[in-house]
Amino acid sequence: LNAVSLVLYERRFLDDALADSLADVDDPRDRAFAHALAATALRRKGQIEAVLEHYIEQKLRARTGRAPVILLCGVAQLLFMETEPHAAISTSVALAATDEKAQRLKGLINAVLRNISRDRDAIMASLPPTDANLPKWLNTRLRADYGPETTAQIAEAHTLKADIDLSIKTGGPDEELQPLGVKLPTGTVRLNNPHPAVPDLPGFADGNWWVQDVAASLPVLLFEDVQGKTALDLCSAPGGKTMQLCAAGAIVTALDSSAFRLEKVTENLARTKLEANCVAVDALEFEPDQQFDVILLDAPCSATGTIRRHPDMPYVRGNDEVKLLLALQRKLLRKAATLLKPGGTLVYAVCSLLADEGPKQVSQFLSEHGDFKRHPIAPGEKQIPADLISKAGDLRTLPHHMIGDASGMDGFFAARMILGPEN
């Protein structure tokens, strides 16, 4: 309840909100349940609110305190989780009793949840479409970019919990993982469900792999052979792409504006026995004494492509934040252009579904930088399926896309650009 409230009312990221809210909870089962409940409530928020409209005559207002979130979490358990109805209902009523403004609605909360529990089968048979779960700002943007049919497919994929994918270090053994997952065409291993906890998986302590969604692993594949080349990862945390570049033999400089986040990169490099020069600095203020052969700019973005694993994102972000991010992305692209050697390769990537942050951003950059040319991805290059490549030759993955026989991945955009040689 507290974590979901922090996301919806204070726009806190769910991981941070849960970390604060669960600080005194030691039982891993309780912590796991809290994570699952908070994620489900946010993931299904639109459908739950549509259901509640049939059971509550007037919309609950601010003076009712946490009652709307209590109902959100209660209904999430009744409809989409395997919580025993009596447990979900009694806990919800008990939570209302602890809130000064919500306690007068204990009777209403009890009655509404009991009625929904009674009508569950009928409700599930007539649920609103899953795009009801997309906040209005995001639904509007996705429909403008993709049309209603693809938006519906994206929304349906967002209701599913994301799988865990592993990137295998070059030359690292993955035979021990074979019984636990399936190898995808691009080399990623997708774990079967259920599976052991990540630290308990074979090869973790030896640093043979790291957790990285298959879509997030694709931008680095767009570089040609980077063995012995200087590479700059401009926004590197948490370090998956940095480790890919290192494992491929590049001499890597990894930047991040947050020293705290860069510590995670350093920890991951140490575990995987890879080396990079990690620099805590704002990329816009980075003034190296050299230019680089290849540059990866995985730019800060709306992260709308990661909603399967971060269902809080559309409630933390919004149109105002997107405008600020667009301006930052333009500045970072212009900065990257000054740091690349003539003849070098720049890959721009965002884990965003929005065209403004992807192809439109690249088009504007190319129109301003006549010395850069798009280097289109060829169908089948690096085993990337043709349906993940746009007409312009850019990478475009969507949450419902398939790779091999596996379905589902983060939404990612990446474009490869080459700086022309000096005259």
C-alpha positions as CSV (number, residue, x, y, z in Angstrom):
1,L,0.0,0.0,0.0
2,N,2.7,2.4,0.9
3,A,4.9,1.7,-2.1
4,V,2.0,2.0,-4.6
5,S,1.0,5.3,-2.9
6,L,4.5,6.7,-3.3
7,V,4.5,5.8,-7.0
8,L,1.1,7.3,-7.7
9,Y,1.1,10.3,-5.5
10,E,4.8,11.2,-5.2
11,R,6.0,9.8,-8.5
12,R,8.7,7.7,-6.8
13,F,10.2,4.8,-8.7
14,L,8.7,1.5,-7.5
15,D,12.1,-0.1,-6.7
16,D,13.0,2.8,-4.4
17,A,9.5,2.9,-2.9
18,L,9.6,-0.8,-2.1
19,A,13.1,-0.5,-0.7
20,D,11.8,2.1,1.8
21,S,8.5,0.4,2.5
22,L,10.1,-3.0,3.1
23,A,13.0,-1.9,5.2
24,D,11.8,-3.7,8.3
25,V,10.5,-6.8,6.5
26,D,12.9,-9.7,6.6
27,D,10.9,-12.7,5.4
28,P,11.8,-13.1,1.7
29,R,8.3,-14.6,1.0
30,D,6.7,-11.4,2.3
31,R,9.0,-9.2,0.3
32,A,8.4,-11.2,-2.8
33,F,4.6,-11.0,-2.3
34,A,4.8,-7.2,-1.8
35,H,6.8,-6.8,-5.0
36,A,4.3,-9.0,-6.9
37,L,1.2,-7.2,-5.5
38,A,2.6,-3.7,-6.1
39,A,3.6,-4.6,-9.7
40,T,0.2,-6.2,-10.4
41,A,-1.8,-3.3,-9.0
42,L,0.1,-0.8,-11.2
43,R,0.2,-3.1,-14.3
44,R,-3.6,-3.6,-14.1
45,K,-4.6,-0.2,-12.7
46,G,-6.8,0.9,-15.6
47,Q,-8.8,-2.4,-15.7
48,I,-9.2,-2.4,-11.9
49,E,-10.5,1.1,-11.8
50,A,-13.0,0.3,-14.6
51,V,-14.3,-2.6,-12.6
52,L,-14.6,-0.5,-9.5
53,E,-16.8,2.0,-11.3
54,H,-19.5,-0.6,-11.4
55,Y,-19.4,-1.1,-7.7
56,I,-19.0,2.4,-6.3
57,E,-21.5,5.1,-7.2
58,Q,-19.3,8.1,-6.7
59,K,-15.6,8.4,-7.5
60,L,-13.5,8.4,-4.3
61,R,-11.9,11.8,-3.7
62,A,-8.8,13.0,-1.9
63,R,-10.6,13.2,1.4
64,T,-10.9,9.5,1.5
65,G,-7.1,9.1,2.1
66,R,-5.6,5.9,0.9
67,A,-9.0,4.2,0.3
68,P,-8.5,4.2,-3.6
69,V,-5.1,2.5,-3.3
70,I,-6.4,0.0,-0.7
71,L,-9.2,-1.0,-3.2
72,L,-6.6,-1.1,-6.0
73,C,-4.4,-3.6,-4.1
74,G,-7.4,-5.5,-2.9
75,V,-9.0,-6.0,-6.3
76,A,-5.5,-6.8,-7.8
77,Q,-5.4,-9.8,-5.4
78,L,-8.9,-10.9,-6.0
79,L,-8.8,-10.8,-9.8
80,F,-5.2,-11.3,-10.9
81,M,-3.4,-13.1,-8.0
82,E,-4.0,-16.3,-6.1
83,T,-4.6,-14.6,-2.8
84,E,-7.4,-16.2,-0.7
85,P,-10.4,-13.9,-0.9
86,H,-10.8,-13.7,2.9
87,A,-7.2,-12.7,3.3
88,A,-7.3,-10.0,0.6
89,I,-10.5,-8.6,2.0
90,S,-9.6,-8.7,5.7
91,T,-6.2,-7.2,5.1
92,S,-7.8,-4.4,3.1
93,V,-10.3,-3.6,5.8
94,A,-7.5,-3.7,8.4
95,L,-5.4,-1.2,6.4
96,A,-8.4,1.1,6.1
97,A,-8.6,1.1,9.9
98,T,-5.1,2.5,10.2
99,D,-5.8,5.5,7.9
100,E,-7.6,8.4,9.5
101,K,-9.4,9.4,6.3
102,A,-10.1,5.9,5.0
103,Q,-11.3,4.3,8.2
104,R,-14.9,5.6,7.8
105,L,-15.0,3.7,4.5
106,K,-14.2,0.3,6.1
107,G,-17.8,-0.9,5.5
108,L,-17.7,0.2,1.9
109,I,-14.4,-1.4,1.2
110,N,-15.5,-4.6,2.8
111,A,-18.8,-4.7,0.8
112,V,-17.2,-3.8,-2.5
113,L,-14.4,-6.4,-2.3
114,R,-16.9,-9.1,-1.2
115,N,-19.1,-8.3,-4.2
116,I,-16.2,-8.4,-6.6
117,S,-15.0,-11.7,-5.1
118,R,-18.5,-13.1,-5.6
119,D,-18.7,-11.8,-9.2
120,R,-15.1,-12.7,-10.2
121,D,-15.9,-15.1,-13.0
122,A,-18.3,-12.7,-14.7
123,I,-15.9,-9.8,-14.2
124,M,-13.0,-11.8,-15.8
125,A,-15.2,-12.7,-18.7
126,S,-15.9,-9.1,-19.5
127,L,-12.8,-7.2,-18.5
128,P,-12.0,-4.0,-20.5
129,P,-9.3,-4.3,-23.1
130,T,-5.8,-4.2,-21.7
131,D,-5.0,-0.8,-23.3
132,A,-7.2,0.6,-20.5
133,N,-4.1,0.0,-18.3
134,L,-2.1,2.6,-20.3
135,P,-2.3,6.1,-18.8
136,K,-4.0,8.5,-21.2
137,W,-0.8,10.4,-22.1
138,L,0.9,7.1,-23.2
139,N,-2.1,5.6,-24.9
140,T,-2.5,8.7,-27.0
141,R,1.2,8.8,-28.0
142,L,1.3,5.0,-28.9
143,R,-1.8,5.2,-31.0
144,A,-0.4,8.2,-32.9
145,D,2.9,6.3,-33.5
146,Y,1.6,2.7,-34.1
147,G,-2.2,2.8,-34.6
148,P,-4.8,1.1,-32.3
149,E,-4.0,-2.5,-33.3
150,T,-0.3,-2.4,-32.4
151,T,-1.0,-0.4,-29.3
152,A,-3.4,-3.1,-28.2
153,Q,-0.7,-5.7,-28.7
154,I,1.8,-3.6,-26.7
155,A,-0.7,-3.2,-23.9
156,E,-1.4,-6.9,-23.8
157,A,2.3,-7.7,-23.6
158,H,2.6,-5.2,-20.7
159,T,0.3,-7.3,-18.6
160,L,2.8,-10.1,-18.6
161,K,5.8,-10.4,-16.2
162,A,9.0,-10.1,-18.1
163,D,11.3,-13.2,-18.5
164,I,14.9,-13.1,-17.3
165,D,17.5,-13.2,-20.1
166,L,21.2,-13.7,-19.7
167,S,24.0,-12.4,-21.9
168,I,26.9,-14.9,-22.0
169,K,30.5,-13.6,-21.8
170,T,32.4,-14.3,-25.0
171,G,34.1,-17.7,-24.5
172,G,32.2,-18.3,-21.3
173,P,30.6,-21.7,-20.9
174,D,26.9,-21.8,-21.2
175,E,26.3,-25.6,-21.3
176,E,25.5,-25.6,-17.6
177,L,22.6,-23.2,-18.3
178,Q,21.1,-25.4,-21.0
179,P,18.8,-27.3,-18.7
180,L,17.5,-24.1,-17.3
181,G,16.6,-22.1,-20.4
182,V,16.7,-21.8,-24.2
183,K,19.4,-20.1,-26.3
184,L,18.0,-17.4,-28.6
185,P,19.3,-16.7,-32.1
186,T,21.4,-13.7,-31.0
187,G,23.1,-15.7,-28.3
188,T,21.1,-14.6,-25.3
189,V,19.9,-17.4,-22.9
190,R,16.3,-17.0,-21.7
191,L,15.5,-18.8,-18.5
192,N,12.6,-21.1,-18.1
193,N,10.1,-20.5,-15.4
194,P,10.4,-21.3,-12.5
195,H,14.2,-21.0,-12.1
196,P,16.6,-20.6,-9.2
197,A,17.3,-17.2,-7.8
198,V,19.9,-15.4,-10.0
199,P,22.8,-15.6,-7.5
200,D,22.2,-19.4,-7.3
201,L,22.4,-20.0,-11.0
202,P,25.4,-21.9,-12.3
203,G,28.2,-19.5,-13.6
204,F,27.1,-16.5,-11.5
205,A,30.1,-16.6,-9.1
206,D,32.4,-17.2,-12.0
207,G,31.1,-14.2,-13.9
208,N,30.2,-16.2,-17.0
209,W,27.1,-14.1,-17.7
210,W,25.0,-11.1,-16.6
211,V,21.2,-10.4,-16.6
212,Q,20.2,-8.3,-19.7
213,D,17.0,-8.4,-21.7
214,V,17.6,-9.7,-25.2
215,A,16.4,-6.4,-26.7
216,A,18.9,-4.4,-24.6
217,S,21.7,-6.7,-25.9
218,L,21.1,-5.9,-29.6
219,P,22.5,-2.3,-29.9
220,V,26.0,-3.4,-29.2
221,L,25.7,-6.1,-31.9
222,L,25.4,-3.3,-34.4
223,F,29.1,-2.4,-34.1
224,E,31.5,-4.2,-36.4
225,D,34.4,-6.0,-34.9
226,V,35.5,-3.9,-31.9
227,Q,38.6,-6.0,-31.0
228,G,41.3,-3.5,-29.9
229,K,39.2,-0.5,-30.7
230,T,38.6,2.4,-28.3
231,A,34.9,2.5,-27.2
232,L,32.9,5.0,-25.3
233,D,29.7,4.0,-23.4
234,L,28.3,7.5,-22.7
235,C,25.5,6.5,-20.2
236,S,26.8,3.1,-19.0
237,A,24.9,2.1,-15.8
238,P,24.1,-0.6,-14.8
239,G,26.7,-1.8,-17.2
240,G,25.3,-4.5,-19.5
241,K,26.4,-2.9,-22.7
242,T,29.7,-1.9,-21.2
243,M,30.4,-5.6,-20.4
244,Q,29.3,-6.6,-23.9
245,L,31.9,-4.2,-25.4
246,C,34.6,-5.4,-23.0
247,A,33.9,-9.0,-23.7
248,A,34.2,-8.3,-27.4
249,G,37.7,-7.0,-26.9
250,A,37.1,-3.2,-27.0
251,I,39.1,-0.8,-24.9
252,V,36.2,0.7,-23.0
253,T,35.6,4.0,-21.2
254,A,32.3,3.9,-19.3
255,L,30.7,7.1,-18.2
256,D,27.8,7.8,-15.9
257,S,26.7,11.0,-14.2
258,S,25.9,9.2,-11.0
259,A,28.8,7.8,-9.0
260,F,26.4,5.6,-7.1
261,R,25.1,4.0,-10.3
262,L,28.6,3.7,-11.6
263,E,29.5,1.6,-8.5
264,K,27.1,-1.0,-9.9
265,V,29.0,-1.0,-13.2
266,T,32.2,-1.5,-11.3
267,E,30.7,-4.4,-9.3
268,N,29.5,-6.1,-12.4
269,L,32.8,-5.7,-14.2
270,A,34.6,-7.2,-11.2
271,R,32.3,-10.2,-11.0
272,T,32.6,-10.9,-14.8
273,K,36.4,-10.3,-14.6
274,L,36.2,-7.6,-17.3
275,E,38.0,-4.2,-17.3
276,A,36.9,-0.7,-18.3
277,N,37.9,2.8,-17.4
278,C,34.9,4.0,-15.3
279,V,34.4,7.7,-15.1
280,A,31.8,9.5,-12.9
281,V,31.0,12.6,-14.9
282,D,28.2,14.3,-16.7
283,A,28.6,13.3,-20.3
284,L,28.0,16.8,-21.5
285,E,31.0,17.9,-19.5
286,F,33.3,15.1,-20.5
287,E,36.5,16.4,-22.1
288,P,38.8,13.4,-23.0
289,D,42.2,13.7,-24.5
290,Q,41.2,11.5,-27.4
291,Q,38.4,10.6,-29.8
292,F,36.9,7.2,-29.9
293,D,36.5,4.5,-32.7
294,V,33.0,3.6,-31.5
295,I,30.5,5.4,-29.3
296,L,27.4,3.9,-27.7
297,L,24.8,6.5,-26.5
298,D,22.1,4.6,-24.6
299,A,20.4,7.8,-23.8
300,P,18.2,8.7,-20.8
301,C,14.6,8.3,-22.0
302,S,11.0,7.7,-20.9
303,A,11.8,4.0,-20.6
304,T,8.3,3.2,-22.0
305,G,9.8,0.0,-23.5
306,T,10.5,-1.5,-20.1
307,I,7.0,-1.4,-18.6
308,R,6.7,-5.2,-18.4
309,R,9.4,-5.1,-15.7
310,H,8.8,-1.5,-14.5
311,P,5.0,-1.0,-14.4
312,D,5.6,2.2,-12.4
313,M,7.2,4.0,-15.3
314,P,4.1,5.5,-17.0
315,Y,3.0,7.0,-13.7
316,V,6.4,8.4,-12.8
317,R,7.0,9.8,-16.3
318,G,4.7,12.0,-18.3
319,N,4.6,14.4,-21.3
320,D,6.4,17.1,-19.4
321,E,9.3,14.7,-18.6
322,V,9.4,13.5,-22.2
323,K,9.9,17.1,-23.4
324,L,12.9,17.5,-21.0
325,L,14.3,14.1,-22.1
326,L,14.1,15.0,-25.8
327,A,16.1,18.1,-25.2
328,L,18.7,16.1,-23.2
329,Q,18.9,13.5,-25.9
330,R,19.6,16.1,-28.6
331,K,22.4,17.6,-26.5
332,L,24.0,14.2,-25.9
333,L,23.9,13.3,-29.6
334,R,25.6,16.6,-30.4
335,K,28.2,15.9,-27.7
336,A,28.8,12.3,-29.0
337,A,29.4,13.7,-32.5
338,T,32.4,15.7,-31.2
339,L,34.0,12.7,-29.5
340,L,34.0,10.3,-32.5
341,K,36.9,9.7,-34.8
342,P,36.4,10.3,-38.5
343,G,35.2,7.0,-40.0
344,G,33.9,5.9,-36.5
345,T,30.5,4.4,-35.6
346,L,27.9,6.0,-33.4
347,V,25.0,3.8,-32.1
348,Y,22.1,5.8,-30.6
349,A,19.7,3.7,-28.5
350,V,16.7,4.3,-26.2
351,C,14.5,1.8,-24.3
352,S,11.5,3.9,-25.4
353,L,8.5,3.1,-27.6
354,L,8.0,6.7,-28.5
355,A,8.9,7.8,-32.1
356,D,9.9,11.3,-30.8
357,E,12.8,9.7,-28.8
358,G,13.8,7.3,-31.5
359,P,13.6,7.7,-35.3
360,K,12.5,11.4,-35.1
361,Q,15.5,12.2,-32.9
362,V,17.9,10.5,-35.3
363,S,16.3,12.2,-38.3
364,Q,16.8,15.6,-36.7
365,F,20.4,14.7,-35.8
366,L,21.3,13.6,-39.3
367,S,19.7,16.7,-40.8
368,E,22.0,18.8,-38.6
369,H,25.1,16.7,-39.2
370,G,25.7,16.2,-42.9
371,D,29.0,14.5,-42.1
372,F,27.1,11.6,-40.5
373,K,25.2,8.9,-42.5
374,R,22.9,6.2,-41.3
375,H,24.3,2.7,-41.7
376,P,21.2,0.5,-42.1
377,I,21.0,-2.9,-40.5
378,A,20.8,-5.7,-43.0
379,P,18.1,-8.3,-42.4
380,G,19.6,-11.3,-40.6
381,E,22.7,-9.3,-39.6
382,K,24.0,-10.7,-36.3
383,Q,21.0,-13.0,-36.4
384,I,18.6,-10.1,-35.8
385,P,15.2,-11.0,-37.3
386,A,14.0,-8.9,-40.2
387,D,10.8,-7.9,-38.4
388,L,12.9,-6.1,-35.7
389,I,14.4,-3.8,-38.4
390,S,12.5,-0.7,-39.6
391,K,12.2,0.4,-43.2
392,A,14.9,2.9,-42.6
393,G,17.2,0.2,-41.4
394,D,17.0,0.9,-37.6
395,L,16.4,-1.5,-34.8
396,R,12.9,-1.4,-33.4
397,T,11.7,-4.0,-30.9
398,L,8.3,-4.0,-29.3
399,P,7.2,-5.8,-26.2
400,H,5.1,-8.4,-28.1
401,H,7.8,-9.2,-30.7
402,M,9.3,-12.7,-31.0
403,I,12.9,-13.8,-31.4
404,G,13.3,-17.4,-32.4
405,D,10.5,-19.3,-30.6
406,A,10.5,-16.9,-27.6
407,S,8.0,-14.0,-27.3
408,G,8.3,-10.9,-25.4
409,M,11.2,-8.4,-25.0
410,D,11.8,-4.8,-24.0
411,G,10.9,-2.1,-26.4
412,F,14.1,-0.7,-27.9
413,F,15.2,1.6,-30.7
414,A,18.7,1.8,-32.0
415,A,20.2,3.5,-35.1
416,R,23.8,3.1,-36.4
417,M,25.5,6.1,-37.9
418,I,28.9,6.5,-39.5
419,L,31.0,9.7,-39.4
420,G,32.6,10.4,-42.8
421,P,36.3,10.5,-43.1
422,E,38.2,13.8,-42.9
423,N,38.5,15.7,-46.2
